[in-house]
Amino acid sequence: MTSLSIGLLAGARFATGFFVLLATNPTLSLLGGFPTSSITTYPYRLFGSRDAVVAGLLWTANTPEHLQRALLAGTVIDSIDMLSTIAAFLSGDLDVTGLAWAAGGIILFLAIQLWALNDLRSQKGAKNH
């Protein structure tokens, strides 16, 4: 996992967080499948701020340990988000389009983070031998 891929992951998380936080309704309308109202805008903004913070943690990680913590934080958040997305779909609160957008993004972030965590473990193992 290169610093470029960590930068791309951080950039994607920041862009997601920024647009959902500051342009909530237009962003969700563009994606489609997400219910929006004055009641639902607030939780989406919480999601946006959280993603921006994870991006900041990734960008500012200056040691392998800091990077590991940032990646683990993102992995835990995304795992919980996946369970919440499935629950929302099964309860009828999220349609197929919303499920596809949300699950697709979550799976992408999870895959990159797990790949990076595996690389960090491999690097630690190589240093210990």
C-alpha positions as semicolon CSV with decimal commas, in nm:
position;residue;x (nm);y (nm);z (nm)
1;M;0,000;0,000;0,000
2;T;0,162;0,320;-0,112
3;S;0,125;0,668;0,024
4;L;-0,058;0,744;-0,302
5;S;-0,328;0,486;-0,229
6;I;-0,363;0,610;0,130
7;G;-0,391;0,962;-0,011
8;L;-0,658;0,849;-0,257
9;L;-0,850;0,673;0,022
10;A;-0,827;0,986;0,239
11;G;-0,932;1,203;-0,055
12;A;-1,233;0,982;-0,131
13;R;-1,338;0,983;0,234
14;F;-1,294;1,361;0,255
15;A;-1,491;1,424;-0,066
16;T;-1,772;1,197;0,053
17;G;-1,779;1,364;0,393
18;F;-1,749;1,717;0,256
19;F;-2,030;1,686;0,003
20;V;-2,267;1,504;0,238
21;L;-2,191;1,752;0,517
22;L;-2,214;2,077;0,321
23;A;-2,438;1,990;0,028
24;T;-2,652;1,720;0,183
25;N;-2,971;1,731;-0,023
26;P;-2,809;1,793;-0,364
27;T;-2,556;1,513;-0,303
28;L;-2,819;1,263;-0,191
29;S;-3,050;1,362;-0,477
30;L;-2,767;1,308;-0,724
31;L;-2,699;0,960;-0,585
32;G;-3,067;0,870;-0,560
33;G;-3,225;0,611;-0,334
34;F;-3,171;0,801;-0,009
35;P;-3,477;0,947;0,165
36;T;-3,430;1,315;0,238
37;S;-3,630;1,551;0,454
38;S;-3,559;1,802;0,726
39;I;-3,560;1,511;0,972
40;T;-3,312;1,293;0,779
41;T;-3,065;1,568;0,683
42;Y;-2,912;1,581;1,032
43;P;-2,796;1,214;1,050
44;Y;-2,651;1,238;0,698
45;R;-2,447;1,538;0,809
46;L;-2,316;1,340;1,107
47;F;-2,203;1,074;0,861
48;G;-2,033;1,343;0,653
49;S;-1,839;1,493;0,943
50;R;-1,727;1,149;1,057
51;D;-1,587;1,062;0,713
52;A;-1,403;1,395;0,697
53;V;-1,243;1,323;1,036
54;V;-1,127;0,975;0,924
55;A;-0,978;1,139;0,613
56;G;-0,791;1,382;0,837
57;L;-0,658;1,095;1,050
58;L;-0,534;0,918;0,738
59;W;-0,368;1,232;0,597
60;T;-0,192;1,318;0,923
61;A;-0,076;0,968;1,019
62;N;0,300;1,008;1,043
63;T;0,389;0,666;1,181
64;P;0,276;0,313;1,093
65;E;0,099;0,296;1,431
66;H;-0,099;0,615;1,360
67;L;-0,187;0,487;1,015
68;Q;-0,301;0,156;1,162
69;R;-0,528;0,336;1,410
70;A;-0,680;0,550;1,135
71;L;-0,738;0,244;0,915
72;L;-0,888;0,047;1,204
73;A;-1,121;0,338;1,289
74;G;-1,239;0,352;0,928
75;T;-1,280;-0,027;0,915
76;V;-1,492;-0,037;1,231
77;I;-1,705;0,256;1,113
78;D;-1,759;0,099;0,771
79;S;-1,842;-0,242;0,918
80;I;-2,110;-0,086;1,139
81;D;-2,233;0,116;0,840
82;M;-2,270;-0,204;0,636
83;L;-2,482;-0,365;0,907
84;S;-2,691;-0,047;0,931
85;T;-2,730;-0,033;0,552
86;I;-2,852;-0,392;0,537
87;A;-3,093;-0,328;0,825
88;A;-3,227;-0,014;0,655
89;F;-3,281;-0,202;0,330
90;L;-3,453;-0,496;0,499
91;S;-3,684;-0,263;0,693
92;G;-3,779;-0,074;0,375
93;D;-3,607;0,250;0,477
94;L;-3,358;0,224;0,189
95;D;-3,442;0,125;-0,168
96;V;-3,228;-0,082;-0,406
97;T;-3,055;0,225;-0,553
98;G;-2,961;0,352;-0,208
99;L;-2,844;0,004;-0,112
100;A;-2,624;-0,018;-0,421
101;W;-2,463;0,324;-0,365
102;A;-2,411;0,278;0,008
103;A;-2,294;-0,083;-0,001
104;G;-2,071;-0,017;-0,302
105;G;-1,891;0,268;-0,129
106;I;-1,863;0,079;0,198
107;I;-1,722;-0,229;0,027
108;L;-1,470;-0,018;-0,164
109;F;-1,351;0,161;0,152
110;L;-1,337;-0,166;0,348
111;A;-1,138;-0,343;0,077
112;I;-0,878;-0,064;0,055
113;Q;-0,848;-0,038;0,434
114;L;-0,813;-0,414;0,484
115;W;-0,553;-0,426;0,208
116;A;-0,358;-0,145;0,375
117;L;-0,381;-0,310;0,717
118;N;-0,252;-0,636;0,567
119;D;0,039;-0,445;0,409
120;L;0,122;-0,286;0,744
121;R;0,123;-0,628;0,913
122;S;0,347;-0,768;0,639
123;Q;0,589;-0,476;0,678
124;K;0,600;-0,529;1,056
125;G;0,662;-0,902;1,004
126;A;0,945;-0,834;0,760
127;K;1,112;-0,597;1,009
128;N;1,087;-0,854;1,289
129;H;1,262;-1,127;1,088
